[in-house]
Amino acid sequence: FKNYSQSVINNARALAEVLVDRGCDIVSGGTDTHLMLVDLRPKGLTGSAAEESLEKSSMTCNKNSIPFDPEKPMVTSGIRLGTPAGTTRGFGIEEFKQVGHMISDVLDGLVENPIDNSAAEKKVREQVKDLCNKFPIYHDA
């Protein structure tokens, strides 16, 4: 459990680092835990738009208010991401870096195409499927 817990934290740090490198802010500047709150204001996006577009890309997150959020509670300026599920599946630091780039590709697509981000969503959905196929939840017996 100790090794698993450290992997969850290491994976969260790797994910946060990619998101920051790709133009997002992490509330509190980073993470020492299993989750992070991503401030989308530097990209001019809302949490609700990001949540919806990421869901269409086969990635799950929650829109989340950030401290002193200027948006309404049903819109938000942030999203909340965590690493335990992917870590349990077998993802390591390199896979979470890939996930960070996939999330960023969707967010960047949404910045460029706020009305129809289907091209970026489709591309990332295929990448998500490929990654998950390498780490199946259930192995054939």
N, C-alpha and C positions, 0 to 999 in steps of 0.2 A: 504494500500500500504506500509506503514511503517513496519508493521509486516511481510509482504511478503518479502520486501527487506532485512530485518534482517535475515529471514529464508534462503534466497539465500546465504547470506554471511556465516552464520553458517554452511550451507551444504557444501559450498566450502572449508571452513576450515577443516571440518570432512573428506572430500574426500582427500584433500592435506595431512592431517596427516597420513592417511592409506598408501598413495602412498610413503611417506617418510619412514614410518616404514617398507615398503616392498622393499626398496632399490632404489627408484628414488630420484632425487633432484627436488625441485621447484625453478625456477628462482626467485630471490628476497627473498628466504627463506620461503615463505608462501604466503598467499593471504589475502587481505582486501577487495576484490571485488568479482564479480560473476564468475571470471575465473582464470585460472592458466596456466602457461607455464611450462611443465614438461620436465626436462632435462633427456634424456635417456642414456646419456654417461656412467653413473655408471653401467648400465646393458649391455653396449656394443651394443645397438640397435640403429637403425635409425628411424627417424620419419615416413618415407615412409613405412618401414616394419611394424611398430606398427600400423599405420593408416589402412593398408590393413588387418592385422590380426584382429584388433578390429572390423572392418567393417564386416568381416566374422563371427564375434561373436555377431552380431546385436547391436553393439555399434558404435556410430558415434563420430569421433574426426577429427581434422585437423592436419596434419604434420605442423610443424612451426619451423622456425629458432630460435635459441637461441642467446644471445649476444656472439659475437666472434665465431660464429658457424664454425667448421672446415669442415663441410659437404657442398656439393653443395646445392643451393636453392631448387632444385627438390628432394633432398634426406632429408636433415635437420637432426638435432640431437634432436629434440623435438616434442612434441605434445601439442596442446592447448585444454583444457577441460573447460567446463562451467556447471553451475548448474541451470540456470533459467528454462529450459524445464522440468527437473525432479522435481523441486520444484513446478512448476505450476501443474504438474501431481499429486502432493501430497506427494512426497518423502520427508522424514525428515532426520535427522542426521543418524539414524540407517540404513536407506535405502542407503544413500550415503556412509556409511562405507561398506555396502555390495557391492556397485558399485566399490568402491576402491579395494576391494579384487578381484572382477571379472576382473577388468582391470589388476591388478597385476598377476592374474593367467594366463591371456593371454600373458602378457609380459614375465613371467617366462617360459611359454611353448615355446615361441618364442626363448628364450635364449637356451633352451635345444634342440629344434627342429627347427632350422632356415629354413630348406627346406620344412617341412611339419608339421605345427602346428594344423592340423585338429582335433586332439583329444581334445586339450584344447579349441579350438574354438567351437566345438560341445557341450562340457560340459557347457561352459559359455553361449552359445546361449540358452540352455535350462533354465539356471538360470535367464537369462534376460527375457525370455518369462514368467516364473513363477512370477517374480517380477512385470512386467508390467501388468499381469493379475490381480494382487491385486490392481492396481491403474489404472482402465480403463479410457481412455480419454473421452469416451462417455458412459453415463449410459443409460440402457434401460428405456424408458419412460413408 
